[in-house]
Amino acid sequence: MFRWLQKILCRSPRASGHLDQRDLGCLGEEHACAYLLKNNYVILQRNYRCLIGEIDIIAQEGETVVFVEVKSQYSHVPIAPERKVNARKRKKLLALAGFYRLRHLSPGTPCRIDVVTVKISPENKPSEIKHYKRIV
């Protein structure tokens, strides 16, 4: 994402230090991208939007195009962030990936859908990152 646009979309923390949900998501996506780059992925696109919805990250691992859903939350929240990717969300991710594939990829290009969860510490630093491959 362009830095100037990121500054508009990702505001600074509130006085309490906690980010609102949108900013927490932005921060989680930043950490997810850093994690993917560290693990030899190439980031092709972020926040791809179409009529159906949005794909957080589109990356490439070798020959495979990977559609990545990022789930972020503070580490003190008891519910695991991966539990937020229910059957309805999986169905939507499948539709989004199919739409992108038809519009932008050659037939036969290998693809998969992954989820990266990011738990954020009270200091707004990543305390845990998990990567779930082929969730659909």
C-alpha positions in Angstrom: 0.0 0.0 0.0 1.2 3.5 -0.7 2.7 5.0 2.5 0.6 8.2 2.2 -2.6 6.2 1.9 -1.6 4.0 4.8 -1.1 7.1 7.0 -4.7 8.1 6.2 -6.2 4.6 6.8 -4.0 3.6 9.8 -4.3 6.3 12.4 -2.3 6.6 15.5 -3.4 4.8 18.7 -5.9 6.3 21.1 -4.7 7.7 24.4 -5.3 4.3 26.0 -2.8 2.8 23.6 -5.5 0.4 22.1 -6.3 0.7 18.5 -9.8 0.6 17.1 -10.8 -2.5 15.1 -9.9 -1.0 11.7 -6.4 0.1 12.8 -5.8 -3.2 14.6 -6.6 -4.9 11.3 -4.2 -2.6 9.4 -1.4 -3.3 12.0 -2.1 -7.1 11.7 -1.9 -6.9 7.9 1.5 -5.1 8.2 2.8 -7.9 10.5 1.3 -10.6 8.3 3.1 -9.1 5.2 6.4 -9.0 7.1 5.9 -12.6 8.1 5.1 -13.7 4.6 8.1 -11.8 3.1 10.4 -13.4 5.8 9.1 -16.8 4.6 9.9 -16.2 1.0 6.5 -15.1 -0.3 6.2 -12.3 -2.8 3.4 -9.8 -2.1 1.5 -9.2 -5.3 -1.3 -7.0 -4.0 -2.9 -5.8 -0.7 -6.5 -5.0 0.0 -7.8 -6.2 -3.4 -11.4 -5.0 -3.7 -14.2 -6.0 -6.1 -18.0 -6.2 -6.0 -17.9 -9.3 -3.8 -15.7 -8.0 -1.1 -12.0 -7.7 -0.3 -8.9 -10.0 -0.2 -6.4 -8.8 2.5 -3.3 -10.0 0.8 -2.5 -11.7 -2.5 0.9 -13.3 -2.5 3.0 -15.8 -4.4 4.9 -18.8 -3.1 6.8 -20.4 -5.9 4.3 -20.9 -8.7 1.3 -20.8 -6.4 -0.8 -17.7 -5.9 -2.0 -17.5 -2.3 -5.0 -15.5 -1.2 -4.5 -14.6 2.5 -7.1 -13.6 5.0 -5.6 -11.9 8.0 -7.3 -12.0 11.4 -5.9 -9.7 14.1 -6.8 -9.3 17.8 -5.3 -8.3 21.1 -3.5 -11.2 22.9 -5.7 -10.8 26.0 -8.9 -11.7 24.0 -9.8 -15.3 24.9 -11.2 -16.4 21.6 -8.7 -17.7 19.0 -8.7 -15.4 15.9 -8.8 -18.4 13.5 -12.3 -19.2 14.9 -13.6 -16.1 13.2 -13.1 -17.8 9.8 -16.4 -19.7 9.8 -18.1 -21.6 6.9 -19.7 -18.4 5.7 -16.4 -16.6 5.5 -14.7 -19.5 3.8 -17.4 -19.5 1.1 -16.9 -15.8 0.6 -13.1 -16.2 0.3 -13.6 -19.0 -2.2 -15.9 -16.7 -4.3 -13.3 -13.8 -4.0 -10.4 -16.0 -5.1 -12.5 -17.4 -8.0 -13.3 -13.8 -9.1 -9.7 -12.7 -9.0 -8.6 -15.9 -10.7 -11.0 -15.4 -13.6 -10.0 -11.7 -14.0 -6.2 -11.8 -13.5 -4.7 -15.3 -13.7 -4.0 -17.8 -16.5 -6.1 -20.9 -16.5 -4.3 -23.7 -14.6 -2.4 -21.3 -12.2 -2.2 -23.1 -8.9 -3.9 -21.2 -6.1 -4.8 -21.7 -2.5 -6.4 -19.8 0.4 -4.6 -19.3 3.7 -5.3 -17.6 6.9 -2.7 -15.7 9.0 -3.6 -14.8 12.5 -1.8 -12.1 14.4 -2.2 -11.6 18.1 -1.1 -8.1 19.2 0.4 -7.3 22.6 -0.9 -4.3 24.7 2.2 -2.5 23.4 0.8 -3.0 19.8 3.6 -5.4 18.9 2.9 -8.9 17.5 3.0 -11.5 20.3 2.0 -14.5 18.1 1.6 -15.1 14.4 0.1 -18.4 13.0 -0.2 -19.4 9.4 -2.9 -21.9 8.3 -2.5 -23.1 4.8 -5.3 -24.4 2.5 -8.2 -23.6 4.7 -10.7 -24.2 1.9 
